Amino acid sequence: MDRFEIYFAGFNNTERTCDKEFIIRRTATNRVLNVLRHWVSKHAQDFELNNELKMNVLNLLEEVLRDPDLLPQERKATANILRALSQDDQDDIHLKLEDIIQLTDCPKAECFETLSAMELAEQITLLDHIIFRSIPYEEFLGQGWMKLDKNERTPYIMKTSQHFNDMSNLVASQIMNYADVSSRANAIEKWVAVADICRCLHNYNGVLEITSALNRSAIYRLKKTWAKVSKQTKALMDKLQKTISSEGRFKNLRETLKNCNPPAVPYLGMYLTDLAFIEEGTPNFTEEGLVNFSKMRMISHIIREIRQFQQTSYRIDHRPKVTQYLLDKALIIDEDTLYELSLKIEPRLPA
């Protein structure tokens, strides 16, 4: 006898048929709810990007709630999923970059001198995570970011890359804005402090944005300026650079990320390098013509790690006056002009 026959042995045929159908319906409902709970909690982005899908699932959940035979635990599970899916739009942690850019008409932006290192680090982290979490997982497939039509294939990855460059350019431009040596040295010390706070916030992308700016030739060559920078700041700079160094395929950064709890913003370039290595070095099919599931598992593992960091948001309040400064492209000086300025304020020494 199977388990249904044992359970219903003491019932007449009508009762047995009704109760068996009831148990089958309850089992099916539980399985559906388990799938939906996992989908909504682990892949919320699917619903953010597809409103039709979201509405269909909401309608399904509301229909489930109308089932008079729903058990109390099923009703609670359904309500929880419905609540999670409904409040996504109202939750302030789902702030988008477009929302922030539209706030450019708010009160005048602060300037670098009036902002604290903490304020800068927190808002850099908020912006970095908003942009990082907006990348849909489909963009990590097929190396679209390396194709000629990369802007069409992977618009969010390209937006992340552009933001990284803009932030790095802003840091370098701000330092070069000062004509006197002491002010430039003070700006470098402040940016290193910002980078260290980003490290404490687990924003390793922010650390790299700042340190890469300080290592640019236009800044790095300013010997008189660096001579004014304190030993403590230089030692801190070395510590930060060791953490995010690309040496050994970002060995130190990988170890750091493995031991930190989200929220965090990893350096996206590290994962894109991993994915490119797998795509180029491993065939899609085995010699027998079968799908190479080993390759698919490796890609899946990397995307799962990215998603883990995308899903946990920071509890940082948006400060429009600070983000206005950070996103002001009028402050950015192009690479050639930066180097010209560098030569002007600290000319080359005669040979």
C-alpha positions, -999 to 999 in steps of 0.1 A, spaced: 0 0 0 12 35 -8 11 63 18 -23 76 5 -39 42 8 -26 37 43 -38 71 54 -73 67 39 -78 30 50 -105 40 76 -126 62 52 -153 54 28 -147 59 -10 -162 94 -12 -143 107 19 -111 91 6 -114 108 -28 -122 142 -14 -94 141 12 -69 128 -13 -77 156 -37 -74 181 -7 -39 168 2 -28 169 -35 -40 205 -38 -23 215 -5 10 199 -17 8 216 -51 0 250 -34 30 246 -10 53 238 -39 41 268 -59 45 291 -29 81 278 -22 91 285 -58 76 320 -57 92 328 -23 126 318 -36 120 337 -69 109 369 -52 136 369 -25 166 358 -47 157 373 -81 137 405 -73 153 421 -103 132 400 -126 101 418 -113 117 452 -114 125 449 -151 92 432 -161 61 449 -148 38 424 -167 54 395 -150 51 413 -116 14 419 -122 7 383 -132 24 370 -100 5 395 -79 -28 384 -94 -19 348 -89 -11 354 -52 -43 373 -47 -62 344 -63 -45 320 -39 -56 341 -9 -92 337 -20 -90 299 -17 -114 291 12 -95 259 20 -61 277 24 -44 266 56 -32 293 81 5 287 73 -2 289 36 -22 321 40 7 336 60 33 325 34 12 339 5 7 373 24 45 375 30 53 370 -6 26 395 -17 40 421 8 76 416 -4 66 420 -40 42 450 -34 65 471 -13 95 470 -37 84 502 -54 77 520 -21 110 510 -4 136 538 -4 164 513 -7 153 508 -43 163 543 -53 176 544 -88 204 565 -103 178 582 -126 159 593 -96 191 609 -82 200 626 -114 165 642 -116 172 659 -83 196 683 -99 172 712 -93 174 708 -55 193 732 -32 228 741 -44 254 713 -43 280 713 -16 317 718 -26 346 695 -18 359 717 10 327 718 30 320 680 28 334 656 53 352 624 43 324 604 59 297 622 38 317 617 6 324 580 14 288 572 23 273 588 -8 300 573 -31 290 539 -16 253 546 -21 258 556 -58 282 527 -65 257 501 -51 227 516 -68 245 513 -102 260 479 -94 227 463 -83 209 476 -115 229 452 -137 205 423 -148 222 389 -147 216 384 -185 243 410 -192 269 387 -177 264 360 -204 281 359 -237 308 386 -231 284 413 -245 306 440 -229 334 431 -253 314 433 -285 311 462 -309 275 467 -300 283 465 -262 262 496 -254 231 479 -268 239 444 -254 251 454 -219 239 490 -212 240 486 -174 276 471 -174 287 500 -196 269 525 -173 288 510 -143 321 513 -162 314 549 -171 305 558 -136 338 543 -123 357 564 -148 337 595 -140 344 591 -102 381 585 -108 382 616 -131 365 637 -105 390 628 -78 420 636 -101 403 668 -113 396 680 -77 432 676 -67 444 695 -98 420 724 -91 444 737 -64 473 759 -75 493 756 -43 511 725 -31 497 724 4 461 724 -8 468 696 -33 484 676 -5 454 682 18 431 671 -10 451 638 -15 449 632 23 412 637 23 406 614 -6 427 587 10 406 591 41 374 588 19 389 556 4 395 541 38 360 548 49 348 531 17 369 501 27 352 501 61 318 502 43 329 472 22 328 494 -9 359 481 -27 348 495 -60 350 530 -43 384 522 -30 396 514 -65 380 545 -80 400 567 -57 433 549 -57 433 546 -95 429 584 -97 459 589 -73 480 566 -95 473 584 -127 504 599 -143 491 635 -139 488 630 -101 515 605 -94 543 627 -109 536 656 -85 567 650 -64 564 683 -44 528 676 -36 534 640 -25 564 652 -3 538 672 17 515 642 22 519 627 57 537 593 62 505 580 78 485 588 47 511 571 25 511 540 47 473 539 45 474 543 7 498 513 5 474 492 27 444 501 5 463 493 -27 474 459 -14 437 451 -7 425 459 -42 456 449 -61 451 429 -93 481 408 -84 473 370 -84 440 376 -101 428 399 -72 438 373 -46 436 397 -17 403 412 -28 388 378 -32 398 368 2 385 400 17 351 396 -1 349 360 11 352 371 47 329 401 46 291 401 50 269 421 26 262 449 19 293 453 -1 303 466 -35 329 444 -52 350 456 -82 330 445 -112 361 442 -135 373 413 -115 341 393 -122 341 403 -159 377 390 -162 367 357 -147 337 353 -170 358 362 -201 384 336 -190 358 309 -187 340 318 -220 372 319 -240 390 290 -224 362 264 -221 340 251 -250 302 251 -248 300 215 -258 320 184 -249 338 162 -275 307 140 -275 285 170 -285 268 173 -252 263 206 -233 293 214 -212 276 216 -178 309 221 -160 313 254 -178 277 264 -171 283 257 -134 314 279 -133 295 308 -149 266 302 -126 288 303 -95 302 337 -105 268 352 -113 255 338 -80 283 356 -61 275 389 -79 238 385 -71 246 380 -35 262 414 -33 235 430 -55 206 419 -33 216 434 1 212 472 0 229 498 22 209 517 48 224 550 39 202 581 35 205 599 2 221 634 6 212 653 -27 237 681 -20 265 655 -19 255 634 -48 251 665 -69 287 673 -63 298 637 -71 277 635 -103 287 670 -116 305 663 -149 312 700 -153 339 695 -126 357 668 -146 389 678 -165 398 656 -195 430 635 -194 451 656 -218 442 689 -199 450 672 -166 485 663 -177 490 698 -191 480 713 -158 503 689 -140 532 700 -160 523 737 -155 520 735 -117 551 713 -113 573 715 -144 597 688 -153 631 692 -137 659 699 -162 678 668 -172 
